[in-house]
Amino acid sequence: MGYRRAYLWVADGNSRAIRFYERHGWCQDGTTKEDGRFDPPLLERRLSVSLG
């Protein structure tokens, strides 16, 4: 399909998940967002990996 990168979001503070993905080549790219569906809003961090 021609995609160059894949992205996923992990809850801030979920260091176990972040370590898992980083061991498998994913990197935090510095992008964050707040998921307002929760009260209080959940801060999430974006990880990405090259597909090429």
N, CA, C, O and CB atoms as a CASP TS submission, in Angstrom:
PFRMAT TS
TARGET T0000
AUTHOR 0000-0000-0000
METHOD Language model
MODEL 1
PARENT N/A
ATOM      1  N   MET     1       0.823  -1.193   0.000  1.00  0.00           N
ATOM      2  CA  MET     1       0.000   0.000   0.000  1.00  0.00           C
ATOM      3  C   MET     1       0.865   1.255   0.000  1.00  0.00           C
ATOM      4  O   MET     1       0.337   2.358  -0.143  1.00  0.00           O
ATOM      5  CB  MET     1      -0.935  -0.001   1.204  1.00  0.00           C
ATOM      6  N   GLY     2       2.159   1.119   0.154  1.00  0.00           N
ATOM      7  CA  GLY     2       3.040   2.268   0.063  1.00  0.00           C
ATOM      8  C   GLY     2       3.281   3.033   1.348  1.00  0.00           C
ATOM      9  O   GLY     2       3.904   4.094   1.318  1.00  0.00           O
ATOM     10  N   TYR     3       2.809   2.530   2.469  1.00  0.00           N
ATOM     11  CA  TYR     3       3.015   3.232   3.737  1.00  0.00           C
ATOM     12  C   TYR     3       4.485   3.157   4.138  1.00  0.00           C
ATOM     13  O   TYR     3       5.124   2.119   3.966  1.00  0.00           O
ATOM     14  CB  TYR     3       2.119   2.634   4.850  1.00  0.00           C
ATOM     15  N   ARG     4       5.016   4.245   4.667  1.00  0.00           N
ATOM     16  CA  ARG     4       6.418   4.289   5.088  1.00  0.00           C
ATOM     17  C   ARG     4       6.599   4.117   6.585  1.00  0.00           C
ATOM     18  O   ARG     4       7.643   3.648   7.038  1.00  0.00           O
ATOM     19  CB  ARG     4       7.036   5.585   4.662  1.00  0.00           C
ATOM     20  N   ARG     5       5.580   4.496   7.360  1.00  0.00           N
ATOM     21  CA  ARG     5       5.674   4.401   8.819  1.00  0.00           C
ATOM     22  C   ARG     5       4.359   3.883   9.385  1.00  0.00           C
ATOM     23  O   ARG     5       3.291   4.056   8.799  1.00  0.00           O
ATOM     24  CB  ARG     5       6.030   5.776   9.443  1.00  0.00           C
ATOM     25  N   ALA     6       4.475   3.242  10.545  1.00  0.00           N
ATOM     26  CA  ALA     6       3.297   2.835  11.314  1.00  0.00           C
ATOM     27  C   ALA     6       3.347   3.580  12.638  1.00  0.00           C
ATOM     28  O   ALA     6       4.426   3.864  13.156  1.00  0.00           O
ATOM     29  CB  ALA     6       3.249   1.268  11.535  1.00  0.00           C
ATOM     30  N   TYR     7       2.175   3.898  13.186  1.00  0.00           N
ATOM     31  CA  TYR     7       2.076   4.650  14.428  1.00  0.00           C
ATOM     32  C   TYR     7       1.160   3.931  15.403  1.00  0.00           C
ATOM     33  O   TYR     7       0.224   3.238  15.004  1.00  0.00           O
ATOM     34  CB  TYR     7       1.567   6.073  14.163  1.00  0.00           C
ATOM     35  N   LEU     8       1.443   4.106  16.686  1.00  0.00           N
ATOM     36  CA  LEU     8       0.539   3.625  17.729  1.00  0.00           C
ATOM     37  C   LEU     8       0.618   4.572  18.908  1.00  0.00           C
ATOM     38  O   LEU     8       1.580   5.326  19.060  1.00  0.00           O
ATOM     39  CB  LEU     8       0.890   2.171  18.161  1.00  0.00           C
ATOM     40  N   TRP     9      -0.411   4.521  19.739  1.00  0.00           N
ATOM     41  CA  TRP     9      -0.495   5.391  20.910  1.00  0.00           C
ATOM     42  C   TRP     9      -0.464   4.540  22.166  1.00  0.00           C
ATOM     43  O   TRP     9      -1.108   3.494  22.241  1.00  0.00           O
ATOM     44  CB  TRP     9      -1.777   6.263  20.869  1.00  0.00           C
ATOM     45  N   VAL    10       0.304   5.009  23.165  1.00  0.00           N
ATOM     46  CA  VAL    10       0.444   4.311  24.448  1.00  0.00           C
ATOM     47  C   VAL    10       0.146   5.316  25.556  1.00  0.00           C
ATOM     48  O   VAL    10       0.566   6.471  25.489  1.00  0.00           O
ATOM     49  CB  VAL    10       1.886   3.684  24.617  1.00  0.00           C
ATOM     50  N   ALA    11      -0.574   4.868  26.565  1.00  0.00           N
ATOM     51  CA  ALA    11      -0.876   5.746  27.701  1.00  0.00           C
ATOM     52  C   ALA    11       0.417   6.192  28.371  1.00  0.00           C
ATOM     53  O   ALA    11       1.306   5.382  28.633  1.00  0.00           O
ATOM     54  CB  ALA    11      -1.794   5.030  28.723  1.00  0.00           C
ATOM     55  N   ASP    12       0.510   7.491  28.645  1.00  0.00           N
ATOM     56  CA  ASP    12       1.657   8.030  29.362  1.00  0.00           C
ATOM     57  C   ASP    12       1.789   7.310  30.701  1.00  0.00           C
ATOM     58  O   ASP    12       0.803   7.145  31.418  1.00  0.00           O
ATOM     59  CB  ASP    12       1.516   9.566  29.569  1.00  0.00           C
ATOM     60  N   GLY    13       2.981   6.889  31.032  1.00  0.00           N
ATOM     61  CA  GLY    13       3.203   6.185  32.284  1.00  0.00           C
ATOM     62  C   GLY    13       3.149   4.678  32.142  1.00  0.00           C
ATOM     63  O   GLY    13       3.471   3.962  33.090  1.00  0.00           O
ATOM     64  N   ASN    14       2.750   4.177  30.981  1.00  0.00           N
ATOM     65  CA  ASN    14       2.708   2.733  30.759  1.00  0.00           C
ATOM     66  C   ASN    14       4.091   2.295  30.266  1.00  0.00           C
ATOM     67  O   ASN    14       4.271   1.914  29.109  1.00  0.00           O
ATOM     68  CB  ASN    14       1.577   2.341  29.723  1.00  0.00           C
ATOM     69  N   SER    15       5.051   2.363  31.177  1.00  0.00           N
ATOM     70  CA  SER    15       6.442   2.090  30.812  1.00  0.00           C
ATOM     71  C   SER    15       6.646   0.650  30.357  1.00  0.00           C
ATOM     72  O   SER    15       7.525   0.384  29.538  1.00  0.00           O
ATOM     73  CB  SER    15       7.356   2.388  31.986  1.00  0.00           C
ATOM     74  N   ARG    16       5.854  -0.276  30.869  1.00  0.00           N
ATOM     75  CA  ARG    16       5.977  -1.676  30.437  1.00  0.00           C
ATOM     76  C   ARG    16       5.673  -1.808  28.941  1.00  0.00           C
ATOM     77  O   ARG    16       6.414  -2.475  28.218  1.00  0.00           O
ATOM     78  CB  ARG    16       5.023  -2.582  31.258  1.00  0.00           C
ATOM     79  N   ALA    17       4.600  -1.184  28.476  1.00  0.00           N
ATOM     80  CA  ALA    17       4.248  -1.232  27.054  1.00  0.00           C
ATOM     81  C   ALA    17       5.283  -0.499  26.214  1.00  0.00           C
ATOM     82  O   ALA    17       5.671  -0.976  25.147  1.00  0.00           O
ATOM     83  CB  ALA    17       2.857  -0.625  26.822  1.00  0.00           C
ATOM     84  N   ILE    18       5.731   0.656  26.690  1.00  0.00           N
ATOM     85  CA  ILE    18       6.725   1.431  25.943  1.00  0.00           C
ATOM     86  C   ILE    18       8.013   0.621  25.782  1.00  0.00           C
ATOM     87  O   ILE    18       8.584   0.585  24.692  1.00  0.00           O
ATOM     88  CB  ILE    18       7.019   2.776  26.657  1.00  0.00           C
ATOM     89  N   ARG    19       8.470  -0.021  26.844  1.00  0.00           N
ATOM     90  CA  ARG    19       9.682  -0.859  26.751  1.00  0.00           C
ATOM     91  C   ARG    19       9.481  -2.000  25.758  1.00  0.00           C
ATOM     92  O   ARG    19      10.377  -2.304  24.971  1.00  0.00           O
ATOM     93  CB  ARG    19      10.055  -1.429  28.139  1.00  0.00           C
ATOM     94  N   PHE    20       8.303  -2.635  25.795  1.00  0.00           N
ATOM     95  CA  PHE    20       8.006  -3.724  24.865  1.00  0.00           C
ATOM     96  C   PHE    20       8.146  -3.252  23.421  1.00  0.00           C
ATOM     97  O   PHE    20       8.843  -3.884  22.627  1.00  0.00           O
ATOM     98  CB  PHE    20       6.589  -4.272  25.111  1.00  0.00           C
ATOM     99  N   TYR    21       7.493  -2.151  23.077  1.00  0.00           N
ATOM    100  CA  TYR    21       7.528  -1.666  21.706  1.00  0.00           C
ATOM    101  C   TYR    21       8.925  -1.205  21.313  1.00  0.00           C
ATOM    102  O   TYR    21       9.362  -1.455  20.189  1.00  0.00           O
ATOM    103  CB  TYR    21       6.536  -0.532  21.526  1.00  0.00           C
ATOM    104  N   GLU    22       9.636  -0.531  22.225  1.00  0.00           N
ATOM    105  CA  GLU    22      10.984  -0.080  21.901  1.00  0.00           C
ATOM    106  C   GLU    22      11.926  -1.264  21.646  1.00  0.00           C
ATOM    107  O   GLU    22      12.812  -1.167  20.797  1.00  0.00           O
ATOM    108  CB  GLU    22      11.531   0.794  23.031  1.00  0.00           C
ATOM    109  N   ARG    23      11.749  -2.368  22.361  1.00  0.00           N
ATOM    110  CA  ARG    23      12.557  -3.565  22.110  1.00  0.00           C
ATOM    111  C   ARG    23      12.299  -4.143  20.722  1.00  0.00           C
ATOM    112  O   ARG    23      13.134  -4.861  20.172  1.00  0.00           O
ATOM    113  CB  ARG    23      12.270  -4.625  23.169  1.00  0.00           C
ATOM    114  N   HIS    24      11.145  -3.823  20.169  1.00  0.00           N
ATOM    115  CA  HIS    24      10.772  -4.335  18.857  1.00  0.00           C
ATOM    116  C   HIS    24      10.892  -3.274  17.757  1.00  0.00           C
ATOM    117  O   HIS    24      10.268  -3.388  16.702  1.00  0.00           O
ATOM    118  CB  HIS    24       9.356  -4.869  18.901  1.00  0.00           C
ATOM    119  N   GLY    25      11.697  -2.248  18.017  1.00  0.00           N
ATOM    120  CA  GLY    25      12.034  -1.278  16.987  1.00  0.00           C
ATOM    121  C   GLY    25      11.218  -0.010  16.923  1.00  0.00           C
ATOM    122  O   GLY    25      11.504   0.862  16.103  1.00  0.00           O
ATOM    123  N   TRP    26      10.200   0.121  17.772  1.00  0.00           N
ATOM    124  CA  TRP    26       9.382   1.327  17.786  1.00  0.00           C
ATOM    125  C   TRP    26      10.115   2.413  18.567  1.00  0.00           C
ATOM    126  O   TRP    26      10.868   2.111  19.492  1.00  0.00           O
ATOM    127  CB  TRP    26       7.981   1.047  18.405  1.00  0.00           C
ATOM    128  N   CYS    27       9.898   3.683  18.198  1.00  0.00           N
ATOM    129  CA  CYS    27      10.538   4.820  18.870  1.00  0.00           C
ATOM    130  C   CYS    27       9.490   5.873  19.217  1.00  0.00           C
ATOM    131  O   CYS    27       8.566   6.130  18.445  1.00  0.00           O
ATOM    132  CB  CYS    27      11.651   5.437  17.979  1.00  0.00           C
ATOM    133  N   GLN    28       9.654   6.475  20.393  1.00  0.00           N
ATOM    134  CA  GLN    28       8.814   7.614  20.743  1.00  0.00           C
ATOM    135  C   GLN    28       9.233   8.775  19.853  1.00  0.00           C
ATOM    136  O   GLN    28      10.424   9.060  19.724  1.00  0.00           O
ATOM    137  CB  GLN    28       8.939   7.984  22.270  1.00  0.00           C
ATOM    138  N   ASP    29       8.274   9.440  19.244  1.00  0.00           N
ATOM    139  CA  ASP    29       8.623  10.542  18.346  1.00  0.00           C
ATOM    140  C   ASP    29       8.343  11.911  18.946  1.00  0.00           C
ATOM    141  O   ASP    29       8.471  12.925  18.259  1.00  0.00           O
ATOM    142  CB  ASP    29       7.871  10.403  17.052  1.00  0.00           C
ATOM    143  N   GLY    30       7.962  11.954  20.221  1.00  0.00           N
ATOM    144  CA  GLY    30       7.759  13.230  20.901  1.00  0.00           C
ATOM    145  C   GLY    30       6.355  13.793  20.805  1.00  0.00           C
ATOM    146  O   GLY    30       6.056  14.814  21.424  1.00  0.00           O
ATOM    147  N   THR    31       5.482  13.142  20.037  1.00  0.00           N
ATOM    148  CA  THR    31       4.112  13.622  19.884  1.00  0.00           C
ATOM    149  C   THR    31       3.244  13.070  21.010  1.00  0.00           C
ATOM    150  O   THR    31       3.302  11.882  21.328  1.00  0.00           O
ATOM    151  CB  THR    31       3.539  13.217  18.505  1.00  0.00           C
ATOM    152  N   THR    32       2.444  13.938  21.604  1.00  0.00           N
ATOM    153  CA  THR    32       1.519  13.530  22.659  1.00  0.00           C
ATOM    154  C   THR    32       0.125  14.070  22.329  1.00  0.00           C
ATOM    155  O   THR    32      -0.030  14.989  21.525  1.00  0.00           O
ATOM    156  CB  THR    32       2.001  14.039  24.059  1.00  0.00           C
ATOM    157  N   LYS    33      -0.872  13.480  22.967  1.00  0.00           N
ATOM    158  CA  LYS    33      -2.243  13.993  22.831  1.00  0.00           C
ATOM    159  C   LYS    33      -3.006  13.637  24.094  1.00  0.00           C
ATOM    160  O   LYS    33      -2.621  12.731  24.834  1.00  0.00           O
ATOM    161  CB  LYS    33      -2.959  13.409  21.558  1.00  0.00           C
ATOM    162  N   GLU    34      -4.081  14.354  24.331  1.00  0.00           N
ATOM    163  CA  GLU    34      -4.983  14.052  25.438  1.00  0.00           C
ATOM    164  C   GLU    34      -6.245  13.420  24.878  1.00  0.00           C
ATOM    165  O   GLU    34      -6.868  13.960  23.964  1.00  0.00           O
ATOM    166  CB  GLU    34      -5.320  15.330  26.260  1.00  0.00           C
ATOM    167  N   ASP    35      -6.614  12.284  25.426  1.00  0.00           N
ATOM    168  CA  ASP    35      -7.847  11.610  25.037  1.00  0.00           C
ATOM    169  C   ASP    35      -8.942  12.078  25.988  1.00  0.00           C
ATOM    170  O   ASP    35      -8.998  11.652  27.142  1.00  0.00           O
ATOM    171  CB  ASP    35      -7.687  10.043  25.067  1.00  0.00           C
ATOM    172  N   GLY    36      -9.809  12.956  25.498  1.00  0.00           N
ATOM    173  CA  GLY    36     -10.843  13.572  26.309  1.00  0.00           C
ATOM    174  C   GLY    36     -12.026  12.675  26.631  1.00  0.00           C
ATOM    175  O   GLY    36     -12.964  13.110  27.299  1.00  0.00           O
ATOM    176  N   ARG    37     -11.998  11.423  26.165  1.00  0.00           N
ATOM    177  CA  ARG    37     -13.099  10.509  26.488  1.00  0.00           C
ATOM    178  C   ARG    37     -13.042  10.060  27.942  1.00  0.00           C
ATOM    179  O   ARG    37     -13.989   9.459  28.450  1.00  0.00           O
ATOM    180  CB  ARG    37     -13.066   9.290  25.566  1.00  0.00           C
ATOM    181  N   PHE    38     -11.926  10.353  28.611  1.00  0.00           N
ATOM    182  CA  PHE    38     -11.752   9.953  30.007  1.00  0.00           C
ATOM    183  C   PHE    38     -11.792  11.181  30.900  1.00  0.00           C
ATOM    184  O   PHE    38     -11.551  12.298  30.443  1.00  0.00           O
ATOM    185  CB  PHE    38     -10.423   9.186  30.201  1.00  0.00           C
ATOM    186  N   ASP    39     -12.097  10.974  32.167  1.00  0.00           N
ATOM    187  CA  ASP    39     -12.132  12.060  33.144  1.00  0.00           C
ATOM    188  C   ASP    39     -11.302  11.645  34.345  1.00  0.00           C
ATOM    189  O   ASP    39     -11.737  10.788  35.115  1.00  0.00           O
ATOM    190  CB  ASP    39     -13.598  12.405  33.566  1.00  0.00           C
ATOM    191  N   PRO    40     -10.128  12.217  34.533  1.00  0.00           N
ATOM    192  CA  PRO    40      -9.515  13.281  33.720  1.00  0.00           C
ATOM    193  C   PRO    40      -9.010  12.737  32.383  1.00  0.00           C
ATOM    194  O   PRO    40      -8.851  11.528  32.219  1.00  0.00           O
ATOM    195  CB  PRO    40      -8.355  13.940  34.489  1.00  0.00           C
ATOM    196  N   PRO    41      -8.757  13.642  31.424  1.00  0.00           N
ATOM    197  CA  PRO    41      -8.262  13.208  30.121  1.00  0.00           C
ATOM    198  C   PRO    41      -6.979  12.386  30.253  1.00  0.00           C
ATOM    199  O   PRO    41      -6.142  12.653  31.115  1.00  0.00           O
ATOM    200  CB  PRO    41      -8.016  14.418  29.221  1.00  0.00           C
ATOM    201  N   LEU    42      -6.841  11.387  29.388  1.00  0.00           N
ATOM    202  CA  LEU    42      -5.695  10.486  29.405  1.00  0.00           C
ATOM    203  C   LEU    42      -4.626  11.009  28.455  1.00  0.00           C
ATOM    204  O   LEU    42      -4.897  11.212  27.271  1.00  0.00           O
ATOM    205  CB  LEU    42      -6.115   9.045  29.018  1.00  0.00           C
ATOM    206  N   LEU    43      -3.412  11.231  28.961  1.00  0.00           N
ATOM    207  CA  LEU    43      -2.300  11.656  28.129  1.00  0.00           C
ATOM    208  C   LEU    43      -1.704  10.430  27.455  1.00  0.00           C
ATOM    209  O   LEU    43      -1.423   9.426  28.109  1.00  0.00           O
ATOM    210  CB  LEU    43      -1.229  12.411  28.963  1.00  0.00           C
ATOM    211  N   GLU    44      -1.513  10.517  26.144  1.00  0.00           N
ATOM    212  CA  GLU    44      -0.952   9.408  25.373  1.00  0.00           C
ATOM    213  C   GLU    44       0.289   9.863  24.615  1.00  0.00           C
ATOM    214  O   GLU    44       0.404  11.021  24.215  1.00  0.00           O
ATOM    215  CB  GLU    44      -1.999   8.842  24.395  1.00  0.00           C
ATOM    216  N   ARG    45       1.220   8.920  24.426  1.00  0.00           N
ATOM    217  CA  ARG    45       2.448   9.175  23.683  1.00  0.00           C
ATOM    218  C   ARG    45       2.425   8.371  22.395  1.00  0.00           C
ATOM    219  O   ARG    45       1.959   7.232  22.372  1.00  0.00           O
ATOM    220  CB  ARG    45       3.698   8.821  24.530  1.00  0.00           C
ATOM    221  N   ARG    46       2.930   8.970  21.322  1.00  0.00           N
ATOM    222  CA  ARG    46       2.951   8.282  20.024  1.00  0.00           C
ATOM    223  C   ARG    46       4.297   7.620  19.791  1.00  0.00           C
ATOM    224  O   ARG    46       5.346   8.214  20.038  1.00  0.00           O
ATOM    225  CB  ARG    46       2.642   9.263  18.881  1.00  0.00           C
ATOM    226  N   LEU    47       4.257   6.386  19.313  1.00  0.00           N
ATOM    227  CA  LEU    47       5.449   5.658  18.895  1.00  0.00           C
ATOM    228  C   LEU    47       5.298   5.356  17.417  1.00  0.00           C
ATOM    229  O   LEU    47       4.185   5.233  16.905  1.00  0.00           O
ATOM    230  CB  LEU    47       5.655   4.345  19.730  1.00  0.00           C
ATOM    231  N   SER    48       6.440   5.237  16.730  1.00  0.00           N
ATOM    232  CA  SER    48       6.398   4.935  15.308  1.00  0.00           C
ATOM    233  C   SER    48       7.531   3.996  14.945  1.00  0.00           C
ATOM    234  O   SER    48       8.512   3.862  15.676  1.00  0.00           O
ATOM    235  CB  SER    48       6.476   6.220  14.475  1.00  0.00           C
ATOM    236  N   VAL    49       7.374   3.342  13.788  1.00  0.00           N
ATOM    237  CA  VAL    49       8.385   2.437  13.257  1.00  0.00           C
ATOM    238  C   VAL    49       8.391   2.563  11.743  1.00  0.00           C
ATOM    239  O   VAL    49       7.348   2.755  11.118  1.00  0.00           O
ATOM    240  CB  VAL    49       8.120   0.964  13.696  1.00  0.00           C
ATOM    241  N   SER    50       9.573   2.453  11.166  1.00  0.00           N
ATOM    242  CA  SER    50       9.705   2.494   9.715  1.00  0.00           C
ATOM    243  C   SER    50       9.264   1.156   9.126  1.00  0.00           C
ATOM    244  O   SER    50       9.581   0.095   9.664  1.00  0.00           O
ATOM    245  CB  SER    50      11.164   2.824   9.301  1.00  0.00           C
ATOM    246  N   LEU    51       8.535   1.219   8.022  1.00  0.00           N
ATOM    247  CA  LEU    51       8.068   0.015   7.350  1.00  0.00           C
ATOM    248  C   LEU    51       8.928  -0.314   6.122  1.00  0.00           C
ATOM    249  O   LEU    51       8.723  -1.333   5.462  1.00  0.00           O
ATOM    250  CB  LEU    51       6.606   0.181   6.939  1.00  0.00           C
ATOM    251  N   GLY    52       9.883   0.559   5.832  1.00  0.00           N
ATOM    252  CA  GLY    52      10.654   0.350   4.618  1.00  0.00           C
ATOM    253  C   GLY    52      11.993  -0.118   4.812  1.00  0.00           C
ATOM    254  O   GLY    52      12.722  -0.323   3.841  1.00  0.00           O
TER
END
